[in-house]
Amino acid sequence: MDPQTQRAQVYRKNPDIVARQILDETILVPLCRKAGEIECLYTLNEVGARIWDLIDGKRSVREIRDCLLQEFAVNETEAEADLLTLLDQLCEIGTITEAGAR
C-alpha cells in the first residue's frame, strides 16, 4: 500500500477484544479464548494504549498520528513508523480490521 493510501486508512476494533488497564499497561483480551490460553493476551505500553483508544472506526491513520504528535514528544517520522508497525501487528493478531479509507 502506498504511503498516501496508508495514511488515509481507517481501522476498527474487533468487538471480541476487550481492553483492561492493569497498573501501567493495557491488556488486550480476546473474549472467545479460554482463560488458560495466556499467550492470547496482548500488552500495550502507554503509547500503544493511546493508539488503541484512538482506533474508533472513524479516525484515519493520519489523524491518529497527528494526535500522537500533540500528546507525546516524538517527531512525525518516528510517530508514523511506530504507529504503522503497531497497526500491522494488531491486524496480524486480529484485534483490528480495516474499515476503509478517508
Biopython code that builds the backbone (N, CA, C, O; Angstrom):
import numpy as np
from Bio.PDB.StructureBuilder import StructureBuilder

atoms = [
    (1, "MET", "N", (0.851, -1.171, 0.000)),
    (1, "MET", "CA", (0.000, 0.000, 0.000)),
    (1, "MET", "C", (0.899, 1.238, 0.000)),
    (1, "MET", "O", (1.859, 1.314, 0.767)),
    (2, "ASP", "N", (0.586, 2.199, -0.858)),
    (2, "ASP", "CA", (1.416, 3.399, -0.914)),
    (2, "ASP", "C", (1.171, 4.268, 0.330)),
    (2, "ASP", "O", (0.114, 4.167, 0.952)),
    (3, "PRO", "N", (2.133, 5.113, 0.693)),
    (3, "PRO", "CA", (2.048, 5.890, 1.941)),
    (3, "PRO", "C", (0.791, 6.765, 2.043)),
    (3, "PRO", "O", (0.203, 6.858, 3.120)),
    (4, "GLN", "N", (0.367, 7.409, 0.946)),
    (4, "GLN", "CA", (-0.825, 8.262, 0.994)),
    (4, "GLN", "C", (-2.063, 7.444, 1.323)),
    (4, "GLN", "O", (-2.877, 7.850, 2.152)),
    (5, "THR", "N", (-2.205, 6.303, 0.682)),
    (5, "THR", "CA", (-3.354, 5.427, 0.938)),
    (5, "THR", "C", (-3.307, 4.908, 2.359)),
    (5, "THR", "O", (-4.333, 4.829, 3.035)),
    (6, "GLN", "N", (-2.123, 4.556, 2.808)),
    (6, "GLN", "CA", (-1.960, 4.020, 4.167)),
    (6, "GLN", "C", (-2.343, 5.067, 5.209)),
    (6, "GLN", "O", (-2.975, 4.733, 6.212)),
    (7, "ARG", "N", (-1.974, 6.322, 4.989)),
    (7, "ARG", "CA", (-2.299, 7.392, 5.932)),
    (7, "ARG", "C", (-3.799, 7.666, 5.980)),
    (7, "ARG", "O", (-4.308, 8.136, 6.998)),
    (8, "ALA", "N", (-4.510, 7.378, 4.894)),
    (8, "ALA", "CA", (-5.952, 7.614, 4.832)),
    (8, "ALA", "C", (-6.758, 6.445, 5.391)),
    (8, "ALA", "O", (-7.966, 6.568, 5.596)),
    (9, "GLN", "N", (-6.105, 5.320, 5.637)),
    (9, "GLN", "CA", (-6.793, 4.112, 6.100)),
    (9, "GLN", "C", (-7.413, 4.325, 7.475)),
    (9, "GLN", "O", (-6.842, 4.997, 8.334)),
    (10, "VAL", "N", (-8.575, 3.748, 7.665)),
    (10, "VAL", "CA", (-9.281, 3.788, 8.945)),
    (10, "VAL", "C", (-9.383, 2.348, 9.455)),
    (10, "VAL", "O", (-9.620, 1.423, 8.679)),
    (11, "TYR", "N", (-9.203, 2.171, 10.752)),
    (11, "TYR", "CA", (-9.284, 0.844, 11.360)),
    (11, "TYR", "C", (-10.383, 0.833, 12.422)),
    (11, "TYR", "O", (-10.719, 1.860, 13.013)),
    (12, "ARG", "N", (-10.928, -0.361, 12.642)),
    (12, "ARG", "CA", (-11.902, -0.540, 13.725)),
    (12, "ARG", "C", (-11.471, -1.725, 14.570)),
    (12, "ARG", "O", (-10.791, -2.639, 14.106)),
    (13, "LYS", "N", (-11.891, -1.677, 15.829)),
    (13, "LYS", "CA", (-11.534, -2.733, 16.773)),
    (13, "LYS", "C", (-12.417, -3.956, 16.556)),
    (13, "LYS", "O", (-13.580, -3.848, 16.168)),
    (14, "ASN", "N", (-11.842, -5.100, 16.813)),
    (14, "ASN", "CA", (-12.587, -6.351, 16.816)),
    (14, "ASN", "C", (-13.463, -6.345, 18.075)),
    (14, "ASN", "O", (-12.936, -6.196, 19.178)),
    (15, "PRO", "N", (-14.780, -6.502, 17.939)),
    (15, "PRO", "CA", (-15.651, -6.459, 19.121)),
    (15, "PRO", "C", (-15.426, -7.632, 20.088)),
    (15, "PRO", "O", (-15.928, -7.610, 21.212)),
    (16, "ASP", "N", (-14.685, -8.639, 19.664)),
    (16, "ASP", "CA", (-14.385, -9.781, 20.527)),
    (16, "ASP", "C", (-13.139, -9.566, 21.374)),
    (16, "ASP", "O", (-12.648, -10.499, 22.009)),
    (17, "ILE", "N", (-12.624, -8.334, 21.384)),
    (17, "ILE", "CA", (-11.439, -7.995, 22.167)),
    (17, "ILE", "C", (-11.834, -6.945, 23.203)),
    (17, "ILE", "O", (-12.477, -5.948, 22.872)),
    (18, "VAL", "N", (-11.450, -7.171, 24.443)),
    (18, "VAL", "CA", (-11.655, -6.158, 25.479)),
    (18, "VAL", "C", (-10.295, -5.690, 25.979)),
    (18, "VAL", "O", (-9.323, -6.445, 25.991)),
    (19, "ALA", "N", (-10.251, -4.443, 26.387)),
    (19, "ALA", "CA", (-9.021, -3.871, 26.928)),
    (19, "ALA", "C", (-9.209, -3.623, 28.409)),
    (19, "ALA", "O", (-10.251, -3.129, 28.840)),
    (20, "ARG", "N", (-8.190, -3.972, 29.188)),
    (20, "ARG", "CA", (-8.206, -3.757, 30.635)),
    (20, "ARG", "C", (-6.913, -3.078, 31.041)),
    (20, "ARG", "O", (-5.829, -3.487, 30.626)),
    (21, "GLN", "N", (-7.032, -2.034, 31.858)),
    (21, "GLN", "CA", (-5.875, -1.317, 32.380)),
    (21, "GLN", "C", (-5.409, -1.992, 33.659)),
    (21, "GLN", "O", (-6.188, -2.137, 34.601)),
    (22, "ILE", "N", (-4.143, -2.410, 33.705)),
    (22, "ILE", "CA", (-3.555, -3.016, 34.900)),
    (22, "ILE", "C", (-2.218, -2.312, 35.140)),
    (22, "ILE", "O", (-1.265, -2.468, 34.377)),
    (23, "LEU", "N", (-2.178, -1.547, 36.206)),
    (23, "LEU", "CA", (-1.025, -0.710, 36.537)),
    (23, "LEU", "C", (-0.705, 0.203, 35.365)),
    (23, "LEU", "O", (-1.551, 1.010, 34.979)),
    (24, "ASP", "N", (0.490, 0.105, 34.782)),
    (24, "ASP", "CA", (0.896, 0.997, 33.697)),
    (24, "ASP", "C", (0.697, 0.389, 32.311)),
    (24, "ASP", "O", (1.167, 0.941, 31.317)),
    (25, "GLU", "N", (0.014, -0.726, 32.244)),
    (25, "GLU", "CA", (-0.148, -1.405, 30.960)),
    (25, "GLU", "C", (-1.618, -1.612, 30.638)),
    (25, "GLU", "O", (-2.468, -1.704, 31.524)),
    (26, "THR", "N", (-1.886, -1.682, 29.358)),
    (26, "THR", "CA", (-3.212, -2.049, 28.885)),
    (26, "THR", "C", (-3.103, -3.452, 28.324)),
    (26, "THR", "O", (-2.224, -3.737, 27.511)),
    (27, "ILE", "N", (-3.990, -4.320, 28.753)),
    (27, "ILE", "CA", (-4.000, -5.715, 28.320)),
    (27, "ILE", "C", (-5.189, -5.908, 27.377)),
    (27, "ILE", "O", (-6.319, -5.556, 27.716)),
    (28, "LEU", "N", (-4.931, -6.466, 26.201)),
    (28, "LEU", "CA", (-5.994, -6.821, 25.258)),
    (28, "LEU", "C", (-6.315, -8.290, 25.458)),
    (28, "LEU", "O", (-5.429, -9.143, 25.406)),
    (29, "VAL", "N", (-7.578, -8.578, 25.685)),
    (29, "VAL", "CA", (-8.013, -9.932, 25.996)),
    (29, "VAL", "C", (-9.056, -10.386, 24.982)),
    (29, "VAL", "O", (-10.117, -9.770, 24.878)),
    (30, "PRO", "N", (-8.779, -11.444, 24.238)),
    (30, "PRO", "CA", (-9.789, -11.989, 23.321)),
    (30, "PRO", "C", (-10.884, -12.699, 24.115)),
    (30, "PRO", "O", (-10.583, -13.561, 24.941)),
    (31, "LEU", "N", (-12.135, -12.355, 23.880)),
    (31, "LEU", "CA", (-13.245, -12.954, 24.620)),
    (31, "LEU", "C", (-13.506, -14.401, 24.243)),
    (31, "LEU", "O", (-14.011, -15.166, 25.064)),
    (32, "CYS", "N", (-13.176, -14.790, 23.029)),
    (32, "CYS", "CA", (-13.519, -16.132, 22.566)),
    (32, "CYS", "C", (-12.470, -17.180, 22.917)),
    (32, "CYS", "O", (-12.595, -18.330, 22.498)),
    (33, "ARG", "N", (-11.449, -16.816, 23.668)),
    (33, "ARG", "CA", (-10.405, -17.769, 24.067)),
    (33, "ARG", "C", (-10.682, -18.309, 25.459)),
    (33, "ARG", "O", (-11.468, -17.727, 26.207)),
    (34, "LYS", "N", (-10.057, -19.393, 25.803)),
    (34, "LYS", "CA", (-10.165, -19.955, 27.147)),
    (34, "LYS", "C", (-9.221, -19.204, 28.080)),
    (34, "LYS", "O", (-8.156, -18.749, 27.664)),
    (35, "ALA", "N", (-9.611, -19.083, 29.315)),
    (35, "ALA", "CA", (-8.828, -18.327, 30.295)),
    (35, "ALA", "C", (-7.394, -18.836, 30.414)),
    (35, "ALA", "O", (-6.491, -18.045, 30.686)),
    (36, "GLY", "N", (-7.165, -20.115, 30.221)),
    (36, "GLY", "CA", (-5.832, -20.693, 30.360)),
    (36, "GLY", "C", (-4.893, -20.393, 29.206)),
    (36, "GLY", "O", (-3.705, -20.704, 29.288)),
    (37, "GLU", "N", (-5.388, -19.806, 28.149)),
    (37, "GLU", "CA", (-4.554, -19.514, 26.975)),
    (37, "GLU", "C", (-3.894, -18.149, 27.146)),
    (37, "GLU", "O", (-4.243, -17.189, 26.459)),
    (38, "ILE", "N", (-2.943, -18.076, 28.063)),
    (38, "ILE", "CA", (-2.289, -16.821, 28.416)),
    (38, "ILE", "C", (-1.539, -16.202, 27.240)),
    (38, "ILE", "O", (-1.366, -14.984, 27.200)),
    (39, "GLU", "N", (-1.093, -17.011, 26.287)),
    (39, "GLU", "CA", (-0.371, -16.463, 25.137)),
    (39, "GLU", "C", (-1.280, -15.628, 24.244)),
    (39, "GLU", "O", (-0.803, -14.964, 23.324)),
    (40, "CYS", "N", (-2.576, -15.656, 24.505)),
    (40, "CYS", "CA", (-3.535, -14.887, 23.723)),
    (40, "CYS", "C", (-3.779, -13.502, 24.311)),
    (40, "CYS", "O", (-4.596, -12.747, 23.785)),
    (41, "LEU", "N", (-3.090, -13.158, 25.385)),
    (41, "LEU", "CA", (-3.198, -11.830, 25.968)),
    (41, "LEU", "C", (-2.125, -10.944, 25.344)),
    (41, "LEU", "O", (-0.996, -11.385, 25.129)),
    (42, "TYR", "N", (-2.481, -9.696, 25.056)),
    (42, "TYR", "CA", (-1.559, -8.779, 24.412)),
    (42, "TYR", "C", (-1.407, -7.539, 25.280)),
    (42, "TYR", "O", (-2.397, -6.973, 25.744)),
    (43, "THR", "N", (-0.179, -7.123, 25.496)),
    (43, "THR", "CA", (0.123, -5.996, 26.369)),
    (43, "THR", "C", (0.542, -4.784, 25.545)),
    (43, "THR", "O", (1.341, -4.893, 24.615)),
    (44, "LEU", "N", (-0.014, -3.622, 25.904)),
    (44, "LEU", "CA", (0.335, -2.359, 25.240)),
    (44, "LEU", "C", (0.957, -1.409, 26.248)),
    (44, "LEU", "O", (0.502, -1.319, 27.388)),
    (45, "ASN", "N", (1.989, -0.704, 25.829)),
    (45, "ASN", "CA", (2.582, 0.327, 26.685)),
    (45, "ASN", "C", (1.706, 1.585, 26.599)),
    (45, "ASN", "O", (0.626, 1.547, 26.009)),
    (46, "GLU", "N", (2.160, 2.679, 27.174)),
    (46, "GLU", "CA", (1.379, 3.918, 27.215)),
    (46, "GLU", "C", (1.007, 4.424, 25.819)),
    (46, "GLU", "O", (-0.142, 4.794, 25.578)),
    (47, "VAL", "N", (1.958, 4.441, 24.920)),
    (47, "VAL", "CA", (1.686, 4.927, 23.564)),
    (47, "VAL", "C", (0.769, 3.949, 22.831)),
    (47, "VAL", "O", (-0.179, 4.367, 22.165)),
    (48, "GLY", "N", (1.043, 2.667, 22.950)),
    (48, "GLY", "CA", (0.188, 1.664, 22.318)),
    (48, "GLY", "C", (-1.234, 1.736, 22.833)),
    (48, "GLY", "O", (-2.185, 1.590, 22.065)),
    (49, "ALA", "N", (-1.387, 1.963, 24.140)),
    (49, "ALA", "CA", (-2.723, 2.085, 24.727)),
    (49, "ALA", "C", (-3.445, 3.309, 24.187)),
    (49, "ALA", "O", (-4.650, 3.266, 23.939)),
    (50, "ARG", "N", (-2.713, 4.395, 24.008)),
    (50, "ARG", "CA", (-3.334, 5.607, 23.451)),
    (50, "ARG", "C", (-3.773, 5.368, 22.015)),
    (50, "ARG", "O", (-4.848, 5.810, 21.610)),
    (51, "ILE", "N", (-2.945, 4.670, 21.243)),
    (51, "ILE", "CA", (-3.317, 4.326, 19.868)),
    (51, "ILE", "C", (-4.586, 3.472, 19.892)),
    (51, "ILE", "O", (-5.508, 3.706, 19.112)),
    (52, "TRP", "N", (-4.630, 2.487, 20.785)),
    (52, "TRP", "CA", (-5.814, 1.637, 20.924)),
    (52, "TRP", "C", (-7.055, 2.491, 21.191)),
    (52, "TRP", "O", (-8.106, 2.271, 20.590)),
    (53, "ASP", "N", (-6.929, 3.467, 22.097)),
    (53, "ASP", "CA", (-8.050, 4.350, 22.411)),
    (53, "ASP", "C", (-8.498, 5.158, 21.191)),
    (53, "ASP", "O", (-9.687, 5.421, 21.013)),
    (54, "LEU", "N", (-7.539, 5.544, 20.363)),
    (54, "LEU", "CA", (-7.853, 6.392, 19.195)),
    (54, "LEU", "C", (-8.445, 5.609, 18.021)),
    (54, "LEU", "O", (-9.056, 6.204, 17.133)),
    (55, "ILE", "N", (-8.277, 4.308, 18.005)),
    (55, "ILE", "CA", (-8.855, 3.489, 16.931)),
    (55, "ILE", "C", (-10.353, 3.390, 17.200)),
    (55, "ILE", "O", (-10.787, 2.731, 18.145)),
    (56, "ASP", "N", (-11.130, 4.055, 16.354)),
    (56, "ASP", "CA", (-12.571, 4.120, 16.596)),
    (56, "ASP", "C", (-13.421, 3.853, 15.351)),
    (56, "ASP", "O", (-14.642, 4.012, 15.381)),
    (57, "GLY", "N", (-12.771, 3.448, 14.261)),
    (57, "GLY", "CA", (-13.522, 3.205, 13.035)),
    (57, "GLY", "C", (-13.843, 4.478, 12.277)),
    (57, "GLY", "O", (-14.504, 4.432, 11.240)),
    (58, "LYS", "N", (-13.376, 5.627, 12.789)),
    (58, "LYS", "CA", (-13.634, 6.916, 12.147)),
    (58, "LYS", "C", (-12.356, 7.683, 11.844)),
    (58, "LYS", "O", (-12.249, 8.335, 10.805)),
    (59, "ARG", "N", (-11.385, 7.604, 12.754)),
    (59, "ARG", "CA", (-10.128, 8.340, 12.569)),
    (59, "ARG", "C", (-9.218, 7.608, 11.588)),
    (59, "ARG", "O", (-9.095, 6.383, 11.620)),
    (60, "SER", "N", (-8.593, 8.379, 10.727)),
    (60, "SER", "CA", (-7.620, 7.808, 9.799)),
    (60, "SER", "C", (-6.277, 7.657, 10.500)),
    (60, "SER", "O", (-6.061, 8.204, 11.582)),
    (61, "VAL", "N", (-5.395, 6.921, 9.879)),
    (61, "VAL", "CA", (-4.029, 6.779, 10.392)),
    (61, "VAL", "C", (-3.402, 8.155, 10.544)),
    (61, "VAL", "O", (-2.727, 8.420, 11.539)),
    (62, "ARG", "N", (-3.615, 9.026, 9.582)),
    (62, "ARG", "CA", (-3.077, 10.390, 9.635)),
    (62, "ARG", "C", (-3.586, 11.129, 10.882)),
    (62, "ARG", "O", (-2.811, 11.792, 11.572)),
    (63, "GLU", "N", (-4.866, 11.015, 11.164)),
    (63, "GLU", "CA", (-5.447, 11.700, 12.328)),
    (63, "GLU", "C", (-4.911, 11.125, 13.635)),
    (63, "GLU", "O", (-4.656, 11.870, 14.582)),
    (64, "ILE", "N", (-4.742, 9.825, 13.691)),
    (64, "ILE", "CA", (-4.159, 9.199, 14.884)),
    (64, "ILE", "C", (-2.724, 9.664, 15.065)),
    (64, "ILE", "O", (-2.308, 10.001, 16.174)),
    (65, "ARG", "N", (-1.968, 9.681, 13.973)),
    (65, "ARG", "CA", (-0.577, 10.164, 14.032)),
    (65, "ARG", "C", (-0.529, 11.594, 14.554)),
    (65, "ARG", "O", (0.307, 11.921, 15.397)),
    (66, "ASP", "N", (-1.418, 12.442, 14.062)),
    (66, "ASP", "CA", (-1.431, 13.839, 14.488)),
    (66, "ASP", "C", (-1.748, 13.975, 15.978)),
    (66, "ASP", "O", (-1.187, 14.840, 16.650)),
    (67, "CYS", "N", (-2.629, 13.139, 16.493)),
    (67, "CYS", "CA", (-2.909, 13.133, 17.937)),
    (67, "CYS", "C", (-1.661, 12.756, 18.723)),
    (67, "CYS", "O", (-1.357, 13.370, 19.746)),
    (68, "LEU", "N", (-0.941, 11.747, 18.245)),
    (68, "LEU", "CA", (0.285, 11.317, 18.923)),
    (68, "LEU", "C", (1.322, 12.427, 18.937)),
    (68, "LEU", "O", (2.023, 12.615, 19.931)),
    (69, "LEU", "N", (1.421, 13.165, 17.835)),
    (69, "LEU", "CA", (2.376, 14.267, 17.754)),
    (69, "LEU", "C", (2.053, 15.350, 18.781)),
    (69, "LEU", "O", (2.962, 15.973, 19.329)),
    (70, "GLN", "N", (0.778, 15.576, 19.043)),
    (70, "GLN", "CA", (0.366, 16.586, 20.016)),
    (70, "GLN", "C", (0.577, 16.113, 21.455)),
    (70, "GLN", "O", (0.850, 16.923, 22.341)),
    (71, "GLU", "N", (0.453, 14.815, 21.687)),
    (71, "GLU", "CA", (0.453, 14.290, 23.058)),
    (71, "GLU", "C", (1.795, 13.750, 23.543)),
    (71, "GLU", "O", (2.024, 13.663, 24.749)),
    (72, "PHE", "N", (2.683, 13.386, 22.620)),
    (72, "PHE", "CA", (3.951, 12.770, 23.006)),
    (72, "PHE", "C", (5.114, 13.521, 22.361)),
    (72, "PHE", "O", (4.965, 14.133, 21.303)),
    (73, "ALA", "N", (6.256, 13.463, 23.008)),
    (73, "ALA", "CA", (7.467, 14.097, 22.486)),
    (73, "ALA", "C", (8.103, 13.170, 21.446)),
    (73, "ALA", "O", (9.000, 12.387, 21.759)),
    (74, "VAL", "N", (7.627, 13.275, 20.217)),
    (74, "VAL", "CA", (8.092, 12.403, 19.132)),
    (74, "VAL", "C", (8.007, 13.179, 17.824)),
    (74, "VAL", "O", (7.141, 14.039, 17.662)),
    (75, "ASN", "N", (8.906, 12.876, 16.890)),
    (75, "ASN", "CA", (8.835, 13.556, 15.600)),
    (75, "ASN", "C", (7.878, 12.807, 14.669)),
    (75, "ASN", "O", (7.514, 11.661, 14.931)),
    (76, "GLU", "N", (7.483, 13.456, 13.600)),
    (76, "GLU", "CA", (6.475, 12.908, 12.689)),
    (76, "GLU", "C", (6.888, 11.578, 12.075)),
    (76, "GLU", "O", (6.077, 10.656, 11.994)),
    (77, "THR", "N", (8.126, 11.470, 11.647)),
    (77, "THR", "CA", (8.615, 10.243, 11.013)),
    (77, "THR", "C", (8.569, 9.068, 11.982)),
    (77, "THR", "O", (8.097, 7.984, 11.641)),
    (78, "GLU", "N", (9.062, 9.299, 13.186)),
    (78, "GLU", "CA", (9.075, 8.243, 14.201)),
    (78, "GLU", "C", (7.654, 7.858, 14.616)),
    (78, "GLU", "O", (7.341, 6.676, 14.759)),
    (79, "ALA", "N", (6.802, 8.858, 14.807)),
    (79, "ALA", "CA", (5.414, 8.591, 15.214)),
    (79, "ALA", "C", (4.698, 7.746, 14.167)),
    (79, "ALA", "O", (4.007, 6.784, 14.501)),
    (80, "GLU", "N", (4.865, 8.111, 12.905)),
    (80, "GLU", "CA", (4.188, 7.376, 11.836)),
    (80, "GLU", "C", (4.736, 5.958, 11.704)),
    (80, "GLU", "O", (3.965, 5.011, 11.543)),
    (81, "ALA", "N", (6.035, 5.805, 11.771)),
    (81, "ALA", "CA", (6.638, 4.472, 11.651)),
    (81, "ALA", "C", (6.179, 3.563, 12.784)),
    (81, "ALA", "O", (5.804, 2.415, 12.546)),
    (82, "ASP", "N", (6.206, 4.071, 14.015)),
    (82, "ASP", "CA", (5.771, 3.267, 15.163)),
    (82, "ASP", "C", (4.284, 2.949, 15.082)),
    (82, "ASP", "O", (3.869, 1.834, 15.401)),
    (83, "LEU", "N", (3.483, 3.917, 14.659)),
    (83, "LEU", "CA", (2.044, 3.712, 14.511)),
    (83, "LEU", "C", (1.754, 2.631, 13.483)),
    (83, "LEU", "O", (0.957, 1.730, 13.743)),
    (84, "LEU", "N", (2.382, 2.707, 12.330)),
    (84, "LEU", "CA", (2.145, 1.723, 11.269)),
    (84, "LEU", "C", (2.597, 0.329, 11.695)),
    (84, "LEU", "O", (1.952, -0.666, 11.363)),
    (85, "THR", "N", (3.696, 0.261, 12.425)),
    (85, "THR", "CA", (4.168, -1.035, 12.926)),
    (85, "THR", "C", (3.145, -1.648, 13.869)),
    (85, "THR", "O", (2.810, -2.827, 13.749)),
    (86, "LEU", "N", (2.648, -0.844, 14.813)),
    (86, "LEU", "CA", (1.660, -1.366, 15.756)),
    (86, "LEU", "C", (0.368, -1.750, 15.041)),
    (86, "LEU", "O", (-0.214, -2.790, 15.348)),
    (87, "LEU", "N", (-0.089, -0.939, 14.102)),
    (87, "LEU", "CA", (-1.309, -1.271, 13.368)),
    (87, "LEU", "C", (-1.151, -2.586, 12.612)),
    (87, "LEU", "O", (-2.071, -3.403, 12.590)),
    (88, "ASP", "N", (0.000, -2.793, 11.997)),
    (88, "ASP", "CA", (0.266, -4.067, 11.302)),
    (88, "ASP", "C", (0.205, -5.236, 12.277)),
    (88, "ASP", "O", (-0.376, -6.277, 11.968)),
    (89, "GLN", "N", (0.806, -5.067, 13.457)),
    (89, "GLN", "CA", (0.796, -6.130, 14.463)),
    (89, "GLN", "C", (-0.621, -6.404, 14.964)),
    (89, "GLN", "O", (-1.009, -7.561, 15.130)),
    (90, "LEU", "N", (-1.393, -5.345, 15.206)),
    (90, "LEU", "CA", (-2.762, -5.512, 15.683)),
    (90, "LEU", "C", (-3.632, -6.198, 14.635)),
    (90, "LEU", "O", (-4.497, -7.006, 14.975)),
    (91, "CYS", "N", (-3.406, -5.877, 13.364)),
    (91, "CYS", "CA", (-4.128, -6.560, 12.275)),
    (91, "CYS", "C", (-3.747, -8.035, 12.232)),
    (91, "CYS", "O", (-4.604, -8.907, 12.088)),
    (92, "GLU", "N", (-2.462, -8.298, 12.356)),
    (92, "GLU", "CA", (-1.961, -9.672, 12.273)),
    (92, "GLU", "C", (-2.556, -10.572, 13.353)),
    (92, "GLU", "O", (-2.839, -11.743, 13.097)),
    (93, "ILE", "N", (-2.748, -10.035, 14.552)),
    (93, "ILE", "CA", (-3.294, -10.860, 15.635)),
    (93, "ILE", "C", (-4.832, -10.778, 15.704)),
    (93, "ILE", "O", (-5.456, -11.407, 16.558)),
    (94, "GLY", "N", (-5.420, -10.004, 14.803)),
    (94, "GLY", "CA", (-6.880, -9.993, 14.698)),
    (94, "GLY", "C", (-7.601, -9.071, 15.653)),
    (94, "GLY", "O", (-8.807, -9.218, 15.852)),
    (95, "THR", "N", (-6.895, -8.116, 16.253)),
    (95, "THR", "CA", (-7.564, -7.212, 17.188)),
    (95, "THR", "C", (-8.187, -5.998, 16.504)),
    (95, "THR", "O", (-9.061, -5.344, 17.073)),
    (96, "ILE", "N", (-7.736, -5.692, 15.271)),
    (96, "ILE", "CA", (-8.341, -4.625, 14.482)),
    (96, "ILE", "C", (-8.479, -5.092, 13.038)),
    (96, "ILE", "O", (-7.810, -6.031, 12.607)),
    (97, "THR", "N", (-9.357, -4.420, 12.300)),
    (97, "THR", "CA", (-9.524, -4.680, 10.871)),
    (97, "THR", "C", (-9.642, -3.354, 10.141)),
    (97, "THR", "O", (-9.970, -2.333, 10.745)),
    (98, "GLU", "N", (-9.377, -3.369, 8.856)),
    (98, "GLU", "CA", (-9.527, -2.173, 8.038)),
    (98, "GLU", "C", (-11.001, -1.845, 7.904)),
    (98, "GLU", "O", (-11.833, -2.728, 7.694)),
    (99, "ALA", "N", (-11.315, -0.554, 8.030)),
    (99, "ALA", "CA", (-12.703, -0.101, 7.917)),
    (99, "ALA", "C", (-12.911, 0.746, 6.677)),
    (99, "ALA", "O", (-14.015, 1.234, 6.437)),
    (100, "GLY", "N", (-11.860, 0.928, 5.884)),
    (100, "GLY", "CA", (-11.956, 1.761, 4.685)),
    (100, "GLY", "C", (-10.932, 2.858, 4.729)),
    (100, "GLY", "O", (-9.984, 2.811, 5.513)),
    (101, "ALA", "N", (-11.124, 3.860, 3.876)),
    (101, "ALA", "CA", (-10.187, 4.969, 3.791)),
    (101, "ALA", "C", (-10.973, 6.272, 3.820)),
    (101, "ALA", "O", (-12.147, 6.323, 3.453)),
    (102, "ARG", "N", (-10.289, 7.327, 4.269)),
    (102, "ARG", "CA", (-10.906, 8.664, 4.311)),
    (102, "ARG", "C", (-10.158, 9.605, 3.440)),
    (102, "ARG", "O", (-10.522, 10.777, 3.342)),
]
sb = StructureBuilder()
sb.init_structure("model")
sb.init_model(0)
sb.init_chain("A")
sb.init_seg("    ")
for serial, (resi, resn, name, xyz) in enumerate(atoms, 1):
    if name == "N":
        sb.init_residue(resn, " ", resi, " ")
    sb.init_atom(name, np.array(xyz, "f"), 0.0, 1.0, " ", f" {name:<3s}", serial, name[0])
structure = sb.get_structure()
